[in-house]
């Protein structure tokens, strides 16, 4: 027969259980306080919060609505349009798969590139040191008005061959040889699948880099880029690959970029420790 607990032991156990219960009850309040403090800091100082993320949302519009009216939203502003000038003069390790596939497709006769969210033509300028561009190259960047205006002005001094052009809507990619997107798909209010499905002539090749992919779920967060806050799309792997396969695109290559991450405080299950790149070819009709 087991000995009965003494009275002081019962009292101590009751106190421990009570303390645990009170601590557990306080956890939601503590998290609420921490999230509120993070939110204030996230939106308060753009220059101090470059490339931070906040919240998980079901749609682009929901993420957009979470950005206070007092905060600058999106890239369509002078400060955001002036970013990334140094990237026109250098490439990074995750650029090399893009350079490889672009050079290979140029050798097959591709010469019309449509660059979604290419800013002022970052890749166009940076890659020409590593690739022999076709003499008939037509590289079109689609971006927001402020960035397009800045890019056109930059091109007057830095693109003497006049091969760089600008567009303001994705439908202009219809008939392109290569649809190029490097770290830009996540900022679109529509999915790449929907954009391609609406094109009369789909691009023959897709070259996509720095794509935030979650292994199971699709959702949005908000990113602070330092000059503004932006809704930010993260797509489930099955949805992303399956949607493009449904349109007839065959995966040619896939690579990982472990140097990019998306850490969403308070949502570790929705955070990403790497991004992905892809090369696709449209199957012959």
C-alpha positions as CSV (number, residue, x, y, z in Angstrom):
1,X,0.0,0.0,0.0
2,X,1.4,3.4,-1.0
3,X,1.8,6.0,1.7
4,X,-0.6,8.9,1.7
5,X,0.9,12.3,0.9
6,X,1.4,14.6,3.8
7,X,-0.6,17.8,4.2
8,X,2.3,20.1,3.4
9,X,3.0,18.1,0.2
10,X,-0.6,18.5,-0.9
11,X,-0.4,22.2,-0.2
12,X,2.8,22.5,-2.2
13,X,1.4,20.6,-5.2
14,X,-1.7,22.6,-5.2
15,X,0.4,25.8,-5.2
16,X,2.5,24.5,-8.1
17,X,-0.6,23.6,-10.1
18,X,-2.2,26.9,-9.4
19,X,1.0,28.7,-10.5
20,X,1.1,26.7,-13.8
21,X,-2.6,27.4,-14.4
22,X,-2.0,31.2,-13.9
23,X,1.1,31.2,-16.2
24,X,-0.8,29.3,-18.9
25,X,-3.7,31.8,-18.6
26,X,-1.3,34.7,-19.0
27,X,0.4,33.3,-22.2
28,X,-2.3,34.7,-24.6
29,X,-2.0,38.1,-22.9
30,X,1.8,38.0,-23.1
31,X,1.7,37.1,-26.8
32,X,-0.8,39.8,-27.5
33,X,1.4,42.4,-25.8
34,X,4.5,41.2,-27.6
35,X,2.7,41.2,-31.0
36,X,1.4,44.7,-30.4
37,X,4.8,46.0,-29.5
38,X,6.3,44.3,-32.6
39,X,3.6,45.9,-34.8
40,X,4.4,49.4,-33.5
41,X,8.1,48.9,-34.1
42,X,7.4,47.3,-37.5
43,X,5.5,50.3,-38.9
44,X,7.4,53.0,-36.9
45,X,10.8,53.3,-38.5
46,X,11.2,52.1,-42.1
47,X,14.9,52.7,-42.2
48,X,15.4,50.5,-39.2
49,X,13.2,47.6,-40.2
50,X,14.4,46.6,-43.6
51,X,13.1,43.3,-44.9
52,X,11.1,42.3,-41.8
53,X,7.8,40.5,-42.0
54,X,4.6,40.7,-40.0
55,X,1.4,38.7,-39.8
56,X,-0.3,35.9,-41.7
57,X,-3.3,36.7,-44.0
58,X,-5.6,34.8,-46.2
59,X,-5.5,37.3,-49.2
60,X,-3.6,40.1,-50.8
61,X,-6.4,42.5,-49.8
62,X,-6.4,41.4,-46.2
63,X,-2.7,41.9,-46.0
64,X,-3.0,45.3,-47.7
65,X,-5.8,46.4,-45.2
66,X,-3.4,45.6,-42.3
67,X,-1.0,48.4,-43.4
68,X,-1.9,51.6,-41.6
69,X,-2.8,54.6,-43.8
70,X,0.1,56.5,-42.3
71,X,2.6,54.0,-43.8
72,X,3.9,54.1,-47.3
73,X,2.6,51.0,-49.2
74,X,4.2,49.4,-52.3
75,X,7.0,50.3,-54.7
76,X,5.2,53.1,-56.5
77,X,7.0,56.0,-54.8
78,X,10.2,57.9,-55.3
79,X,12.1,56.3,-52.4
80,X,11.4,52.8,-53.5
81,X,12.2,53.6,-57.2
82,X,15.7,54.7,-56.2
83,X,16.6,51.4,-54.6
84,X,19.0,48.7,-56.0
85,X,21.3,50.8,-58.1
86,X,24.3,48.8,-57.0
87,X,22.7,45.6,-58.2
88,X,23.0,46.8,-61.8
89,X,26.8,46.3,-61.5
90,X,27.0,42.9,-59.7
91,X,25.4,39.4,-59.5
92,X,24.9,37.1,-56.5
93,X,25.4,33.4,-56.2
94,X,21.7,32.7,-56.8
95,X,21.9,34.6,-60.2
96,X,24.1,31.9,-61.8
97,X,21.3,29.4,-62.5
98,X,19.4,32.3,-64.2
99,X,22.4,33.3,-66.2
100,X,23.0,29.7,-67.3
101,X,19.4,29.1,-68.5
102,X,19.1,32.5,-70.1
103,X,22.3,31.9,-72.1
104,X,21.1,28.4,-73.1
105,X,17.7,29.8,-74.4
106,X,19.4,32.7,-76.2
107,X,21.4,30.0,-78.0
108,X,18.1,28.4,-79.0
109,X,16.9,31.6,-80.6
110,X,15.1,33.4,-77.7
111,X,15.4,37.1,-77.9
112,X,12.3,38.6,-76.3
113,X,12.5,38.8,-72.5
114,X,9.7,40.0,-70.4
115,X,10.9,40.8,-66.9
116,X,8.2,41.0,-64.2
117,X,9.2,43.4,-61.4
118,X,12.6,44.0,-62.9
119,X,12.8,47.4,-61.3
120,X,15.0,49.7,-63.5
121,X,16.4,46.7,-65.4
122,X,18.7,45.3,-62.7
123,X,19.2,41.8,-64.3
124,X,19.5,43.3,-67.8
125,X,22.4,45.5,-66.8
126,X,24.1,43.0,-64.5
127,X,23.9,39.9,-66.7
128,X,25.3,41.5,-69.9
129,X,28.8,41.1,-68.4
130,X,28.3,37.3,-68.4
131,X,26.2,36.7,-71.5
132,X,26.5,37.5,-75.2
133,X,23.1,39.2,-75.7
134,X,21.4,38.5,-79.1
135,X,21.7,41.5,-81.5
136,X,17.9,41.4,-81.7
137,X,17.4,41.4,-77.9
138,X,14.2,43.1,-76.7
139,X,14.2,43.2,-72.9
140,X,11.0,44.6,-71.4
141,X,10.6,45.3,-67.7
142,X,7.1,45.5,-66.1
143,X,7.0,47.5,-63.0
144,X,5.0,50.2,-61.2
145,X,4.8,53.8,-62.7
146,X,7.4,55.4,-60.4
147,X,9.9,52.6,-61.0
148,X,9.3,52.6,-64.8
149,X,9.9,56.3,-64.9
150,X,13.1,56.0,-62.9
151,X,14.2,53.1,-65.1
152,X,13.6,55.0,-68.4
153,X,15.6,57.9,-67.1
154,X,18.4,55.6,-66.0
155,X,18.4,54.0,-69.4
156,X,19.1,57.2,-71.2
157,X,22.6,57.2,-69.8
158,X,23.2,53.5,-69.2
159,X,21.6,51.7,-72.2
160,X,23.2,53.0,-75.3
161,X,22.0,50.1,-77.4
162,X,18.3,50.9,-76.5
163,X,17.3,47.3,-76.0
164,X,15.6,48.0,-72.7
165,X,11.9,48.9,-72.6
166,X,9.2,49.3,-70.0
167,X,5.6,48.1,-69.6
168,X,2.9,48.6,-67.0
169,X,0.8,45.5,-67.3
170,X,1.6,41.8,-67.4
171,X,-0.5,41.1,-70.4
172,X,2.3,42.6,-72.5
173,X,4.2,39.4,-71.8
174,X,2.0,37.6,-74.4
175,X,4.3,36.3,-77.2
176,X,7.5,36.8,-75.2
177,X,10.2,34.1,-75.5
178,X,11.2,34.2,-71.8
179,X,9.1,35.3,-68.9
180,X,11.7,36.4,-66.3
181,X,10.9,37.1,-62.6
182,X,13.6,37.4,-60.0
183,X,12.2,38.0,-56.5
184,X,9.1,39.7,-57.8
185,X,6.2,37.2,-58.0
186,X,5.5,37.6,-54.3
187,X,4.5,41.2,-54.7
188,X,1.8,40.6,-57.3
189,X,-1.9,40.9,-56.4
190,X,-2.6,38.0,-58.8
191,X,-0.8,34.6,-59.2
192,X,1.5,33.8,-62.1
193,X,-0.8,31.0,-63.1
194,X,-3.7,33.4,-63.5
195,X,-1.6,35.9,-65.5
196,X,-0.3,33.2,-67.9
197,X,-3.8,31.7,-68.3
198,X,-5.1,35.0,-69.6
199,X,-2.4,35.4,-72.3
200,X,-3.2,34.6,-75.9
201,X,0.3,33.4,-76.6
202,X,2.1,32.1,-73.5
203,X,5.9,32.6,-73.2
204,X,7.9,29.6,-74.2
205,X,10.1,29.7,-71.2
206,X,9.7,30.7,-67.6
207,X,12.8,31.7,-65.6
208,X,11.9,32.3,-61.9
209,X,14.1,33.1,-59.0
210,X,13.8,33.8,-55.3
211,X,10.3,32.4,-55.1
212,X,9.0,32.0,-51.5
213,X,7.5,28.5,-51.4
214,X,5.9,26.8,-48.4
215,X,5.7,23.0,-48.5
216,X,2.0,22.8,-47.6
217,X,0.2,26.2,-47.4
218,X,-0.5,29.4,-49.4
219,X,-0.9,32.7,-47.5
220,X,0.2,36.3,-47.4
221,X,2.3,38.3,-45.0
222,X,3.5,41.9,-45.0
223,X,7.1,42.9,-45.7
224,X,8.8,46.1,-44.7
225,X,11.4,46.8,-47.4
226,X,12.8,49.9,-45.6
227,X,11.0,52.5,-47.7
228,X,7.5,51.0,-47.7
229,X,5.4,48.1,-46.6
230,X,4.1,45.5,-49.1
231,X,1.7,42.6,-49.1
232,X,3.8,39.5,-49.7
233,X,2.6,36.2,-51.3
234,X,3.8,32.8,-50.2
235,X,2.6,29.8,-52.3
236,X,2.2,26.2,-51.4
237,X,4.6,24.0,-53.5
238,X,1.8,21.8,-54.9
239,X,-0.3,24.8,-55.9
240,X,2.6,26.5,-57.6
241,X,4.0,23.6,-59.5
242,X,0.6,22.1,-60.2
243,X,-0.8,25.3,-61.6
244,X,2.0,25.8,-64.1
245,X,1.9,22.1,-65.1
246,X,-1.8,22.5,-65.8
247,X,-0.9,25.2,-68.3
248,X,1.5,23.0,-70.1
249,X,4.8,24.0,-68.5
250,X,7.4,21.3,-67.9
251,X,9.9,21.8,-65.1
252,X,13.5,21.8,-66.5
253,X,15.4,22.8,-63.3
254,X,14.9,23.7,-59.7
255,X,17.4,25.2,-57.2
256,X,17.4,26.4,-53.6
257,X,18.7,29.7,-52.2
258,X,19.4,29.1,-48.5
259,X,20.7,32.7,-48.2
260,X,17.2,34.0,-48.4
261,X,14.7,33.5,-45.6
262,X,11.3,34.8,-44.5
263,X,11.0,34.9,-40.7
264,X,7.5,35.8,-39.5
265,X,7.6,36.5,-35.8
266,X,5.0,34.5,-33.8
267,X,4.4,32.3,-36.8
268,X,7.3,29.8,-37.0
269,X,5.2,27.3,-38.9
270,X,4.8,29.8,-41.7
271,X,8.4,31.0,-41.8
272,X,10.7,30.0,-44.5
273,X,14.4,29.1,-44.2
274,X,15.1,29.2,-48.0
275,X,13.7,30.3,-51.3
276,X,13.5,28.5,-54.7
277,X,14.3,29.1,-58.3
278,X,12.8,27.3,-61.3
279,X,13.2,27.0,-65.1
280,X,10.2,25.8,-67.1
281,X,9.6,25.1,-70.8
282,X,6.2,25.2,-72.5
283,X,5.4,21.8,-73.9
284,X,4.9,21.6,-77.6
285,X,1.3,21.8,-78.7
